[in-house]
């Protein structure tokens, strides 16, 4: 059973190869079968292997399978080896299971597209890359998956390539994440020069012996790894590619936001947690970045019109929660929130995609409205997803995953009142924009005519995801409910338990506060967008509010900032030097040579008088020299 | 003897193509195809035969030696080790592609064209095998002159300018090398009384420090002009842009590599102390090349010039890696020589195909071609990804190893060099965007890949993926040479530190003869 491990990534790769080589000549039904089938099959295999893992836990705590030695130079010997431990099992499950559902949905969603096979080929490659990332036993192989994910996001964000705008968004995503990747590559160089190996288990085992806590080298390594994670996970200051990434088809957004790509940073930090634990500075940086990002993105989400952009900002914000948890050392809480988020975010994106498709590609949610009765399945599933996003107490999975993070933000050893306050404010904002989105999309009057309704190929994955968006929360209950910690127990062999602070307040107070924040947010939105719709235009008349609104709407001006300090100078320098200033030097040499020979050739004029003159002059000069010296 | 044959059949084939080209215009291309194919199969079977021992052998795999001009100590000495073997295999591979890709392109003076093509390849093979400095210089010139004709006769609009520029740059720098060769020749003679140009005998010549530095520079300049390294690169964009497709392919794929080969084979072993002294500057030049080339590439609108500047950037990695003097970086350098030939070669071939179809090299006039030719678009995407160093493709292994090795030698320069990874993403994606994405502007339909083109590109794709996923055969083959160089410099730096720590030691003992273990007579 366990030696089927390699098939999990291999099947999507095979799907990619078949589709990209022969996709043009295959009928659409076969393409869909290969594309969705390969991922579904690897989902089944991973579930089987996972069950086997649960029933007969391997004695070493992991399963590994070596395919071949990639490179061998002296002691540098990265292999193509897959390693499955509880942490990667969670990721593999989410990637293949949710990825499979997204693929099935896509089979219906994309059926009118002429590049059907290219779409599925890229999606399969995406799943493959992400699986390699989480299954890699060494950092070089992880880096392969890491960059592969970047490539696939580029291919899929720019999928509709005829619009140059999409190409721009795609390049932005690739290049911004590459900035992070480069930092990570440097981290790899440092790790190799310190540990002499890129093998993850070896690094984790050696790190505490090689380094003291707080050593500056390990801090630099941790910060560089963090920079890599910030790029892929769209966290401050590398977050602003993600909202533009909406240019791709909706299933792509679902895949990027839920199952792949943006969670890579969370995985990396959780995987390398030993290094972060050795560096308190790096760890608190993770927490602060997470907190800042969740708030910034939350405010931006409140101002968007495009339903997918709201969801994009909400992803940035939710990943911020995961980073906050990672920074607090609440490793399992972060991974739990990752899993729950994957379910409800995939659901929300797919449902939003269905709405957009039915409304003739209308993205603006203020032009939707009244969909409650027209699209009941979409409405109910979307509502369940939104409840989870807003962390509606007790009934939604989001509550069970977000509540511990809020509690730890205050009471963990690394926690702080401010972090908690930010997280709480974030919860309030989240509930507000989620409720706003639901109200303007589904209530009110209908503003756009309905097109074709989504078929069962699209609605079935929604129902499955909605089911998990509720149920997934119950596998890990808060300490003061039933003490039921299935999820964190499962991860315990890989991820250590959080250290709590000295004085801990009772958890129920925090749960109550969080619930109040959620309900407060919902109430405000309900008031503003349903009860008193005239209030917002009135507020916007004051210049302060309008400016702030615009500032949030544009994502806190990061695009403008980066354009001014990076893009423009580099383009400028590059353009003024298009003809290569170095070449001027050689042109100069040849110019002088030509001039010299021209002027010398004047002396050979063929005129006797000039020659006589020359003779005379020469004689005079020589004589003068003779006399003077 | 196989070594003489390799050069012999190329030269003979060239002459045959020239003569028969007078009567028949079809025959020359078949002659050169079979000639190069024969050489390719020969070198590949040689590699397969010797592969089990390449990894462990610490001497030449095969040698051929006979007197040429004994009065001056000039021998006809050819030899092949792992590094040469790899580059020879590359030469015949790229040569084969060059012939296939100019199959129908060339319509004028077909015989002379193929003569030049084969003689360039012969010169390159000679350079990769010669162990006599005089012979080396001879082959260095042999590859230069036919290339001059190739650019000057079959190039595009501005060909004569480009051909002159190419010729003058290489010739002027080559003369410096000749001076250094003579200098070495006389110094060796004055200390031992033996007049010889033979590399193996010249190795370990005791040269005064100051002189050694100048001699080293003479060689180095010839090689870095070929490589090329900023600020000696400016012949490259012109030569590349104007040369016919096969010419660009050979320039990028092979001629640039002779520069790197020269540094590895001659500069480092002959002048270890001077090389070590020069290393920081060399690494800095490499890093400048990486960044400068990438920045220049970003603003170009001529597709072939653009790719030429990406070569400048990629060759910066070679320079950085060579002067890091450690096994990882040097293995990266060898990989880079091969993978760059493949990926940049592919980009030049595609530029040629586009020019054939659209009659322009200006990327502002392209766009949206994916819709017209999805297969070519996909291949273009793949090689753009190779060029930006995507893992899974050969170039990643090369650049990663170079950086990993260079990091040990110089942290800060390596960090700046790593920024090249970002820049390469910027320019590579720009190529894809400008050429293939966006909307199609013209009405006339464009043909996707024909079978001959598919064959060429497929062979390149297979190679680059193979090198990205299983580079070990190349690494094993290059290993003895790489370890040999690493050992020279390990010895050099320990000698250096001993010298530093014990100033009181008499001068004679610290000036040890640094003869490598690699030498075998």
Interface residues (C-beta under 8 A of the other chain):
Chain A: X20 X24 X68 X69 X70 X71 X72 X73 X74 X76 X80 X118 X140 X143 X144 X147 X148 X151 X154 X155 X158 X161 X162 X163 X164 X167 X171 X174 X175 X178 X179 X181 X182 X185 X186 X188 X189 X190 X192 X193 X570 X571 X573 X574 X575 X577 X578 X580 X582 X583 X585 X586
Chain B: X165 X230 X231 X233 X234 X237 X295 X296 X298 X299 X300 X327 X328 X331 X368 X370 X371 X374 X378 X381 X385 X390 X391 X392 X396 X397 X400 X401 X403 X404 X407 X408 X414 X415 X418 X419 X421 X422 X425 X426 X429 X430 X433 X436 X437 X438 X439 X469 X470 X471 X472 X475
